[in-house]
Amino acid sequence: MPTVVSQPGISVVVPVKDRVALMRAQLASLREAMDRSPEPAEVIVVDDSAPAVAAEHRANCLEFGARYVAGPAHVGAKRNLGVEEARYDLVLFTDSDCRVSPDLLERHVKTMRDAGESVGGVAGPTFVEDGEARANRIMRWSNLINDDLERPARSAAVTWATTTNVVVRRSVFIEVGGFPSESLDIVGGEDCDLGLKISDGGYRIVCDPGAVVVHDHAITDSIGTAARRLYGYGRSEQWVCSVHPHHRRPVVNAFTVGAVAIVAGAALAPFTGGLSLLAAPVSVGLLVGLRSRRLRGADRSARAIAERFACASVELMFDLGGFTAALAMRRPSMLFTGLKPADAS
């Protein structure tokens, strides 16, 4: 990536594929935020949709004053291309299925200008909007979906932040090498990787709880959608752990526990009359029960307890993603580890 001197201002980079209606809503919110920016601002949309959909994105970009750039499939490579195209020295990353608050650019510019050079980025919280589907109600309890998005609302600084709402100095981005253009999957983990490189490079990522982005409820409109996302989160976390092993920590993966219980149960079956074969489902069931008690929220009504247990069951897909990723990368030690929380020292 070229080391050029950028003009003062803020560039917004948004990767997209399909999602025309969601992207249009994001463009409308960004247009309002650009109009309130105290410095020059631009929006760069990097897209790899099929031609017919790409034409719709081009038209929407023209209407809302954004720049359209055709890009690769990998989301990290998309964002890297957006930064290459950026004119300004601050770069905000957000997503196509989000909407920014009207004062977002205003707040991020002020915080970055007031910060010292040791601050490489500023993160704001992202809140998933409420939906009417039953799956939305179930997944509202999820720590895995909500905690990293909302973390900047309760932390002074983080080691990494989701790319739904984080602004970085372009010079720091270039210094640390930007996003990975290749990883285990075409999406997932690139935000962790960038943030950890910035933090390990000696820069701080501070938080502004008032710089808010809203995530569309489509993220949890169905259990299948939530499960696929969680599975991807699990896979990407293990990939990040393979790249940044010093940020690993011991974890209890339900599928690792289940696999060990299956092997042990089969070995003991001749001596237990087959009862030991129940070890796997019982141990996984206990883990789900314990996880449901640790989910967000204090409501202990019967309905809430049932929803929390259902949510914890869906969260098993995160464990499955991590389990399969560790096997795919042939790193058995990672069956017992995961990534440290982003606000861990």
SETORGU-987901 format. One record per residue: residue in three letters; x, y, z of N, C-alpha, C in turn. Coordinates in pm, whole numbers, padded with zeros to 5 digits, always signed. Each point is the difference from the previous one (the first is absolute). Layout:
ALAXYZXYZXYZ/...
end
This chain:
MET+00085-00118+00000-00085+00118+00000+00089+00124+00000/PRO-00026+00099-00085+00088+00116-00010-00002+00084+00126/THR+00117+00051+00038+00010+00087+00118-00008+00144-00047/VAL-00121+00045-00022-00020+00136-00049-00047+00089+00114/VAL+00022+00130-00014-00048+00096+00098-00145+00032-00034/SER-00089-00022+00093-00143+00022-00023-00041+00138+00046/GLN-00105+00052-00059-00057+00127+00041-00079-00017+00130/PRO-00012+00105+00081-00084-00010+00119-00146-00021-00040/GLY-00064-00093+00065-00139-00032-00029-00028-00144+00037/ILE-00120-00047-00031-00038-00137+00035-00062-00071-00119/SER+00053-00119-00028-00052-00086-00106-00073-00117+00066/VAL-00115-00035-00053-00078-00112+00051+00006-00113-00103/VAL+00043-00117+00043+00012-00116-00090-00105-00104+00039/VAL-00082-00037-00098-00107-00098+00024+00009-00111-00104/PRO+00034-00123+00041-00004-00113-00094-00142-00052-00015/VAL-00033-00051-00117-00135-00049-00021-00002-00109-00105/LYS-00096-00088+00012-00037-00096-00104-00150-00019+00012/ASP-00074+00030-00108-00146-00006+00002-00054+00100+00103/ARG-00101-00033+00079-00053+00086+00106-00034+00140-00050/VAL-00067+00012-00111-00025+00132-00060-00081+00089+00093/ALA-00110-00050+00055-00085+00082+00086+00074+00043+00126/LEU+00073-00093+00061+00075+00035+00121+00109+00102-00030/MET+00069-00018-00111+00106+00093-00037-00056+00139-00029/ARG-00117+00003-00061-00062+00130-00028-00032+00073+00131/ALA-00054-00073+00098-00029+00061+00129+00128+00050+00067/GLN+00108-00076-00012+00128+00043+00057+00050+00126-00071/LEU-00011+00004-00131+00043+00118-00076-00078+00125+00042/ALA-00129-00017+00023-00081+00114+00044+00046+00051+00135/SER+00031-00092+00093+00047+00042+00133+00138+00065-00010/LEU+00085-00054-00086+00134+00058-00016-00006+00138-00064/ARG-00095+00020-00090-00014+00132-00063-00031+00106+00106/GLU-00089-00033+00093-00034+00093+00107+00121+00024+00090/ALA+00076-00106+00030+00119+00015+00084+00107+00082-00071/MET+00016-00019-00132+00098+00078-00077-00034+00149+00004/ASP-00128+00030-00008-00043+00141+00001+00033+00068+00132/ARG+00016-00077+00107+00032+00057+00131+00149-00011+00034/SER+00078-00059-00087+00142-00019+00029+00072+00135+00003/PRO+00084+00022+00101+00074+00126+00008+00116+00008-00098/GLU+00034-00112-00063+00109-00005-00097-00050-00066-00128/PRO+00074+00014-00110-00041-00066-00123-00022-00150+00023/ALA-00103-00054-00064-00035-00140+00019-00039-00062-00133/GLU+00020-00130-00009-00038-00076-00118-00042-00140+00042/VAL-00079-00064-00086-00039-00139+00022+00044-00081-00121/ILE+00068-00110+00026+00049-00089-00106-00066-00137+00020/VAL-00076-00043-00098-00068-00130+00004+00077-00096-00090/VAL+00045-00110+00057+00078-00100-00076-00086-00125-00014/ASP-00030-00037-00124-00104-00098-00028+00050-00110-00093/ASP-00051-00123+00022+00028-00109-00094-00129-00072-00040/SER-00109+00075-00006-00128-00058-00040-00001-00032-00148/ALA-00096-00083-00040-00022-00030-00141-00041+00128-00074/PRO+00018+00006-00131-00020+00125-00076-00133+00070+00025/ALA-00111-00073+00002-00129+00065+00017-00011+00068+00137/VAL+00046-00069+00105-00003+00057+00134+00101+00114+00012/ALA+00116-00018-00061+00103+00105+00003-00054+00129-00061/ALA-00080-00012-00105-00058+00119-00063-00090+00075+00097/GLU-00074-00073+00083-00084+00065+00101+00086+00071+00104/HIS+00108-00064+00043+00089+00065+00096+00062+00126-00061/ARG+00039-00006-00124+00058+00117-00067-00099+00116+00000/ALA-00125-00031-00033-00102+00105-00005-00022+00061+00138/ASN-00006-00083+00103-00019+00051+00135+00120+00083+00047/CYS+00119-00044-00034+00120+00077+00035-00005+00137-00067/LEU-00040+00005-00125-00010+00127-00073-00102+00091+00067/GLU-00112-00057+00042-00105+00080+00062+00045+00061+00133/PHE+00075-00077+00079+00037+00046+00134+00142+00056+00008/GLY+00065+00016-00114+00132+00064-00001+00112-00087+00049/ALA-00011-00132-00018+00106-00092+00039+00077-00044-00124/ARG+00121-00049+00021+00080-00054-00110-00016-00151-00006/TYR-00025-00053-00118-00016-00143-00019+00130-00057-00056/VAL+00048-00110+00061+00121-00066-00047-00029-00150-00010/ALA+00026-00059-00114-00012-00145-00015+00120-00064+00067/GLY-00026-00104+00080+00110-00059+00077-00005-00152+00003/PRO+00091-00061+00076+00010-00146+00011-00105-00056+00095/ALA-00004-00132+00013-00098-00065+00086+00038+00008+00148/HIS+00128-00015+00031+00043-00003+00140-00024+00136+00065/VAL-00067-00001+00116-00041+00127+00060+00120+00081+00048/GLY+00106-00067+00045+00121+00074+00040+00064+00068-00120/ALA+00005-00070-00112+00056+00059-00122-00087+00115-00049/LYS-00131-00012+00018-00091+00110-00035+00036+00126+00079/ARG+00014-00017+00129+00029+00116+00085+00139+00058-00031/ASN+00096-00087-00028+00132+00051-00038-00008+00086-00126/LEU-00077-00046-00097-00018+00077-00123-00066+00134+00030/GLY-00099-00003+00089-00064+00126+00038+00097+00098+00061/VAL+00091-00049+00084+00100+00089+00061+00097+00052-00105/GLU+00036-00083-00096+00086+00047-00110-00066+00114-00076/GLU-00131-00007-00015-00073+00102-00074-00029+00124+00084/ALA+00018-00009+00132-00039+00107+00090+00087+00124-00017/ARG-00064+00116+00010+00071+00128-00012+00050+00052+00135/TYR-00065-00043+00109+00021+00070+00127+00077-00083+00102/ASP+00045+00070+00105+00092-00063+00096-00069-00080+00109/LEU-00131+00011+00011-00077-00083+00092-00090-00091-00084/VAL-00009-00127+00041-00083-00096-00074-00095-00068+00097/LEU-00129+00012-00028-00102-00066+00079-00048-00124-00073/PHE-00006-00112+00071-00054-00123-00055-00137-00026+00061/THR-00095-00029-00087-00133-00042+00043-00054-00098-00103/ASP-00117-00057+00024-00050-00108-00085-00128+00038-00071/SER-00030-00077-00104-00115+00029-00084-00133-00028+00069/ASP-00002-00084+00103-00124-00030+00071-00011+00080+00129/CYS+00064+00116+00002-00006+00090+00115-00052+00138-00043/ARG-00028+00083+00098-00033+00141-00025+00072+00083+00106/VAL+00066+00106-00042+00077+00083+00093-00089+00108+00058/SER+00037+00046+00119-00071+00112+00060+00040+00130-00069/PRO-00088+00100+00000+00029+00124-00073+00129+00071+00044/ASP+00038-00016+00127+00118+00069+00050+00124-00089+00003/LEU-00004-00116-00066+00111-00095+00013+00131+00058-00051/LEU+00002+00053-00120+00124+00054-00055+00047+00119+00082/GLU-00093+00082+00042+00032+00115+00083+00073-00043+00127/ARG-00053-00101+00067+00060-00048+00125+00135-00065-00025/HIS+00007-00086-00101+00126-00070-00026+00111+00097-00039/VAL-00030+00098-00082+00101+00098-00039+00049+00075+00123/LYS-00091+00046+00085+00040+00077+00118+00086-00085+00093/THR-00041-00125+00026+00076-00086+00091+00140-00026-00054/MET+00010-00028-00130+00131-00027-00058+00088+00125-00001/ARG-00056+00114-00028+00081+00123-00001+00045+00040+00140/ASP-00081-00031+00100+00037+00034+00137+00097-00101+00060/ALA+00010-00116-00060+00085-00107+00054+00145+00020-00043/GLY+00091-00054+00078+00140+00003-00036+00032-00103-00106/GLU+00121+00005-00050+00042-00091-00107+00006-00145+00047/SER-00002-00022+00132+00001-00138+00049-00134-00070-00020/VAL-00104+00078-00031-00132-00057-00027-00009-00030-00149/GLY-00011-00129-00030-00007-00041-00140-00141-00009-00053/GLY-00099-00009+00091-00137-00012-00046-00100+00029+00109/VAL-00124+00019-00042-00111+00022+00093-00113-00094-00038/ALA-00055-00069+00098-00110-00092-00022-00126+00053+00067/GLY-00112-00017-00067-00129+00033+00058-00086-00125+00007/PRO-00103-00001+00084-00085-00119+00014-00095-00017-00118/THR-00035-00124-00025-00100-00035-00101-00109-00080+00070/PHE-00124+00044-00016-00113-00066+00065-00090-00063-00106/VAL-00032-00127+00020-00090-00069-00092-00143+00044+00030/GLU-00069+00051-00102-00135+00049+00022-00096-00117+00028/ASP-00109+00030+00069-00098-00103+00032-00076-00040-00126/GLY-00026-00128-00012-00084-00051-00108-00122-00069+00057/GLU-00095-00030-00086-00126-00059+00046+00000-00152-00005/ALA+00096-00059-00069+00002-00146-00012+00035-00065+00135/ARG-00049-00122+00020+00030-00070+00124+00149-00021+00017/ALA+00070-00023-00112+00145-00020+00007+00069+00125+00054/ASN-00051+00119-00034+00059+00123+00053-00009+00003+00152/ARG-00116-00043+00051-00019+00000+00146+00094-00099+00067/ILE+00019-00116-00065+00088-00101+00058+00145+00046-00001/MET+00046+00055-00111+00141+00034-00013+00037+00133+00065/ARG-00099+00074+00051+00034+00124+00071+00082-00030+00125/TRP-00010-00126+00050+00074-00038+00120+00147-00032-00030/SER+00035-00014-00127+00131-00056-00036+00116+00092+00034/ASN+00094-00054+00078+00126+00072+00024+00085+00001-00126/LEU+00002-00110-00072+00090-00014-00114-00035+00095-00113/ILE-00127+00029-00018-00040+00093-00105+00011+00145+00045/ASN-00035+00027+00125-00013+00138+00044+00122+00059+00072/ASP+00075-00081+00073+00100+00057+00090+00110+00077-00072/ASP+00057-00057-00105+00108+00071-00069-00052+00126-00070/LEU-00124-00007-00051-00058+00118-00063-00020+00113+00101/GLU-00044-00035+00120-00035+00101+00099+00116+00038+00093/ARG+00110-00073-00007+00109+00019+00095+00046+00145+00014/PRO+00011+00078-00110+00046+00139+00016-00094+00088+00082/ALA-00121-00048+00030-00090+00077+00085+00037-00010+00147/ARG+00081-00101+00036+00032-00022+00142+00150-00006+00028/SER+00083+00012-00103+00145-00008+00018+00066+00132-00037/ALA+00107+00034+00068+00075+00121-00034+00088-00022-00122/ALA+00049-00124-00015+00086-00033-00114-00015-00148-00029/VAL+00032-00039-00122-00009-00140-00041+00125-00037-00078/THR+00027-00130-00008+00113-00046-00081-00039-00018-00146/TRP-00131-00015-00026-00051-00003-00136-00148+00035+00005/ALA-00054+00041-00114-00141+00038-00006-00061-00051-00130/THR-00130-00023+00002-00066-00047-00121+00002+00110-00106/THR+00005-00042-00125+00005+00097-00110-00139+00050-00038/THR-00095-00013+00091-00126+00070-00015+00014+00147+00038/ASN+00102+00031+00085+00010+00136+00053+00137+00025+00061/VAL+00100+00017-00083+00133+00034+00050+00071+00089-00101/VAL+00063+00106+00050+00076+00092-00085+00147-00012+00037/VAL+00088+00001-00101+00144-00013+00024+00074+00108-00078/ARG+00120+00028+00046+00088+00088-00078+00050-00079-00122/ARG-00010+00060-00116+00043-00070-00121+00148-00035+00007/SER+00080+00087+00060+00143-00026+00011+00027-00123+00086/VAL-00077-00016+00109+00016-00117+00086-00046-00126-00072/PHE-00112+00011-00071-00052-00113-00078+00107-00051-00097/ILE+00065+00092-00071+00104-00039-00096+00121-00058+00073/GLU+00035+00061+00112+00118-00046+00076-00013-00144+00044/VAL-00119-00039+00045-00017-00137+00052-00037-00101-00108/GLY-00020+00047-00122-00024-00093-00110-00144-00020-00040/GLY-00093+00076+00061-00139-00008-00039-00066-00132+00035/PHE-00108-00030-00070-00073-00124+00022+00066-00116-00073/PRO-00022-00122+00047+00045-00116-00078-00083-00010-00127/SER+00064-00032-00111-00074-00020-00126-00030-00148-00023/GLU+00051-00085+00090-00031-00143-00003-00016-00046+00144/SER-00095-00091+00022-00020-00057+00133-00076-00131-00017/LEU-00046-00057+00111-00067-00129-00006-00127+00007-00086/ASP-00075+00111+00011-00120+00023-00080+00010+00140-00060/ILE-00088+00032-00097+00009+00131-00065-00049+00112+00090/VAL-00067-00033+00109-00043+00100+00096+00016-00057+00140/GLY+00043+00086+00094+00011-00043+00139+00142+00003+00052/GLY+00020+00072+00111+00129+00004+00067+00089+00114-00041/GLU-00033+00066-00114+00089+00106-00047-00002+00121+00093/ASP-00113+00025+00069-00004+00112+00093+00086-00029+00123/CYS-00007-00123+00051+00087-00038+00113+00147+00014-00039/ASP+00034-00050-00117+00139+00002-00046+00053+00142-00007/LEU-00077+00091-00061+00045+00139-00012+00017+00063+00138/GLY-00100-00015+00086+00008+00062+00131+00117-00051+00082/LEU+00025-00131-00005+00111-00057+00077+00134+00049-00055/LYS+00010+00017-00132+00124+00054-00057+00020+00145+00042/ILE-00108+00077+00006+00012+00138+00046+00042+00004+00147/SER-00065-00082+00084+00033-00002+00143+00141-00052+00023/ASP+00037-00108-00068+00134-00055+00015+00107+00094-00055/GLY-00041+00091-00089+00093+00099-00054+00024+00117+00093/GLY-00064-00001+00118+00023+00104+00099-00102+00112-00002/TYR-00107-00014-00078-00104+00102-00007-00120-00042+00083/ARG-00079+00098+00043-00121-00028+00076-00123+00016-00089/ILE-00101-00081+00027-00131+00017-00061-00095+00040+00113/VAL-00036+00128+00004-00085+00050+00107-00145-00008-00043/CYS-00090+00014+00097-00143-00016-00028-00077+00129+00024/ASP-00100+00022-00083-00094+00110+00018-00140-00062+00007/PRO-00057-00011+00120-00130-00065+00013-00114+00073-00069/GLY+00022+00129-00033-00106+00077-00065+00005-00005-00151/ALA+00102-00063-00057+00012-00010-00147-00068-00130-00043/VAL-00129+00006-00029-00084-00119-00010-00031-00038-00145/VAL+00002-00130-00024-00046-00059-00126-00108-00102+00035/VAL-00101-00009-00085-00107-00098+00017+00015-00110-00105/HIS-00005-00124+00046+00008-00115-00090-00140-00049-00032/ASP-00028-00025-00126-00131-00048-00039-00033-00133+00069/HIS-00128-00020+00033-00040-00122+00071+00007-00125-00087/ALA+00028+00014-00129+00011-00118-00087+00107-00097+00048/ILE+00092+00048+00081+00106-00084+00054-00056-00117+00080/THR-00121+00017+00056-00062-00107+00079-00146-00021-00038/ASP-00037+00024-00125-00139-00017-00041-00045-00146+00002/SER+00095-00092-00009-00033-00142+00009+00109-00071+00078/ILE-00036-00114+00058+00098-00078+00073+00111-00046-00094/GLY-00036-00035-00123+00100-00043-00097+00101+00109-00031/THR-00049+00124-00017+00091+00113-00026+00094+00020+00117/ALA-00054+00000+00122+00083+00018+00119+00100-00114+00014/ALA-00045-00123-00027+00089-00116+00013+00115+00006-00099/ARG-00029+00038-00123+00107+00011-00100+00100+00108+00039/ARG-00050+00110+00052+00090+00108+00043+00088-00046+00115/LEU-00059-00068+00097+00078-00047+00114+00103-00104-00041/TYR-00037-00086-00092+00095-00098-00052+00119+00072-00064/GLY-00027+00102-00078+00108+00077-00060+00085+00072+00103/TYR-00065+00051+00106+00076+00065+00107+00097-00099+00065/GLY-00048-00122+00023+00087-00100+00062+00119-00035-00087/ARG-00024-00016-00129+00110-00029-00093+00099+00116-00005/SER-00051+00122-00010+00089+00115-00012+00080+00023+00127/GLU-00060-00028+00118+00075+00017+00124+00122-00092+00003/GLN-00018-00123-00044+00113-00093+00000+00106+00043-00101/TRP-00042+00054-00113+00099+00050-00096+00079+00115+00063/VAL-00068+00091+00068+00070+00112+00066+00097-00054+00105/CYS-00042-00102+00075+00089-00059+00100+00124-00061-00064/SER-00014-00053-00121+00116-00057-00068+00097+00107-00044/VAL-00050+00120-00031+00085+00111-00045+00057+00076+00120/HIS-00076+00007+00108+00040+00074+00120-00004-00093+00122/PRO+00087-00100+00006-00008-00100+00108+00016+00058+00139/HIS+00067+00114+00013+00020+00059+00133-00128+00063+00054/HIS-00106+00005-00081-00128+00051+00047-00099-00113+00028/ARG+00049-00122+00008-00085-00114+00031-00022-00014+00150/ARG-00106-00071+00035-00030-00033+00140-00066-00137+00003/PRO+00004-00070+00112-00070-00129+00010-00151+00021-00005/VAL-00071-00085-00073-00146+00004-00004-00054-00143+00005/VAL-00127-00012+00033-00069-00129-00003-00088-00001-00124/ASN+00040-00079-00099-00077-00015-00122-00093-00120+00015/ALA-00129+00021-00017-00097-00106+00024+00024-00121-00090/PHE+00045+00025-00123+00021-00113-00091+00129-00075+00034/THR+00098+00068+00053+00119-00069+00049-00037-00088+00119/VAL-00079+00056+00092-00046-00078+00115-00082-00120-00047/GLY-00088+00023-00096-00083-00109-00052+00082-00109-00066/ALA+00103+00042-00078+00085-00099-00066+00077-00084+00101/VAL+00054+00066+00103+00072-00074+00104-00096-00095+00072/ALA-00122+00047+00027-00097-00083+00070-00042-00120-00084/ILE-00010+00018-00132-00036-00111-00088+00107-00109+00005/VAL+00127+00044-00011+00110-00096+00003+00006-00073+00134/ALA-00011+00077+00107+00006-00060+00133-00120-00091+00025/GLY-00118+00046-00045-00120-00079+00019+00005-00132-00074/ALA+00053+00004-00123+00012-00123-00079+00098-00097+00064/ALA+00110+00054+00055+00101-00086+00063-00055-00066+00126/LEU-00086+00071+00072-00053-00052+00127-00130-00076-00017/ALA-00059+00003-00119-00131-00062-00022-00007-00147+00043/PRO+00103-00081-00030-00007-00141+00042-00009-00019+00151/PHE+00048+00098+00074+00004-00012+00146-00120+00068+00067/THR-00075+00079-00077-00112+00076+00058-00135-00042-00056/GLY+00001-00105-00079-00125-00043-00062-00053+00101-00099/GLY+00088+00083-00056-00039+00100-00100-00040+00134+00057/LEU-00012+00009+00135-00041+00128+00059+00100+00112-00026/SER+00127-00036-00013+00103+00104-00024-00018+00069-00134/LEU-00077-00059-00090-00025+00063-00131-00085+00127+00015/LEU-00063+00013+00117-00080+00121+00026+00087+00117+00042/ALA+00129-00023+00019+00087+00106+00051+00004+00120-00093/ALA+00003-00023-00131+00011+00110-00095-00124+00089+00002/PRO-00121-00056-00021-00117+00091+00002-00023+00065+00135/VAL+00029-00073+00108-00020+00059+00133+00097+00116+00023/SER+00127-00019-00036+00100+00105+00023-00030+00123-00085/VAL-00037-00021-00125-00034+00114-00087-00126+00071+00051/GLY-00099-00079+00045-00121+00060+00055+00029+00085+00123/LEU+00090-00049+00086+00039+00078+00118+00070+00130-00041/LEU+00085-00008-00100+00069+00121-00047-00099+00101-00055/VAL-00100-00047-00074-00102+00091-00052-00076+00065+00116/GLY-00035-00078+00099-00069+00055+00116+00082+00105+00072/LEU+00129-00028+00020+00087+00097+00066+00016+00126-00085/ARG+00012-00018-00132+00015+00116-00088-00127+00086+00002/SER-00116-00065+00005-00125+00077+00000-00009+00089+00124/ARG+00057-00045+00113-00004+00080+00123+00092+00120-00007/ARG+00100-00006-00090+00097+00111-00011-00037+00099-00109/LEU-00108-00023-00070-00038+00091-00107-00045+00134+00055/ARG-00001+00100-00086-00031+00137+00041-00145+00011+00049/GLY-00025+00101+00085-00135+00025+00048-00028-00068+00133/ALA-00089+00062+00076-00029-00049+00135-00138-00064+00012/ASP-00080+00004-00106-00136-00055+00005+00005-00151+00026/ARG-00073-00046+00103-00002-00142+00034-00142-00057-00011/SER-00084+00063-00082-00133-00056-00022+00012-00131-00077/ALA-00107-00080+00001+00003-00129-00069+00028+00018-00149/ARG-00060+00101-00060+00023+00027-00143+00146+00037-00025/ALA+00055+00084+00087+00139+00042-00017+00094-00118+00017/ILE-00028-00088+00096+00086-00118+00022-00002-00089-00124/ALA-00118-00020-00057-00011-00082-00121+00075+00064-00117/GLU-00016+00131-00016+00069+00069-00109+00151-00004+00018/ARG+00045+00014+00124+00144-00002+00026+00058-00138-00028/PHE-00074-00106+00036+00048-00135-00029+00006-00023-00151/ALA-00101+00049-00073+00000-00012-00145+00118+00077-00060/CYS+00026+00120+00052+00112+00081-00048+00132-00072+00024/ALA+00017-00054+00121+00123-00073+00032+00018-00121-00090/SER-00109-00062-00039+00008-00115-00091+00048+00044-00138/VAL-00051+00114-00047+00044+00052-00130+00148+00040+00007/GLU+00042+00052+00115+00139+00041+00015+00097-00118-00009/LEU-00050-00122+00007+00087-00115-00022+00062+00003-00139/MET-00063+00070-00094+00055+00010-00135+00134+00073+00000/PHE+00018+00091+00096+00130+00067+00014+00107-00103+00037/ASP-00033-00086+00095+00093-00105+00040+00030-00094-00116/LEU-00105-00033-00077+00020-00088-00115+00093+00065-00103/GLY-00018+00130-00023+00089+00069-00093+00144-00004+00046/GLY+00022+00025+00130+00136-00006+00053+00058-00140-00005/PHE-00083-00098+00028+00043-00141-00002+00044-00041-00141/THR-00083+00029-00099+00033-00039-00138+00120+00078-00054/ALA+00013+00128+00041+00114+00079-00046+00130-00054+00055/ALA+00001-00038+00127+00121-00056+00060+00041-00129-00072/LEU-00099-00082-00034+00031-00122-00074+00048+00031-00141/ALA-00065+00097-00066+00037+00034-00137+00142+00055-00007/MET+00041+00075+00103+00135+00057+00002+00101-00096+00062/ARG-00048-00119+00043+00085-00102+00060+00075+00054+00122/ARG-00076+00066+00086+00057+00055+00123-00083-00050+00118/PRO+00023-00122+00043-00083-00059+00106+00004+00077+00131/SER+00109+00070+00028+00007+00076+00126-00107+00109+00003/MET-00043+00046-00118-00099+00107-00005-00141-00051+00028/LEU-00016-00131+00016-00129-00054+00043-00031+00042+00144/PHE+00102+00050+00070-00016+00037+00141+00025+00149+00024/THR+00010+00081-00107+00031+00141+00019-00092+00086-00086/GLY-00007+00128+00035-00074+00099-00076+00068+00135+00015/LEU-00064+00105-00051+00058+00133+00001-00033+00073+00129/LYS+00097+00071+00055-00026+00084+00117-00103+00107-00034/PRO-00082+00043+00096-00093+00110-00025+00073+00126-00043/ALA-00069+00083-00077+00066+00116-00060+00039+00106+00102/ASP-00057-00004+00121+00039+00098+00102+00096-00061+00101/ALA+00054-00120-00030+00098-00061+00090+00134+00068-00018/SER+00072+00016+00110+00130+00065-00008+00105-00099-00048/
end
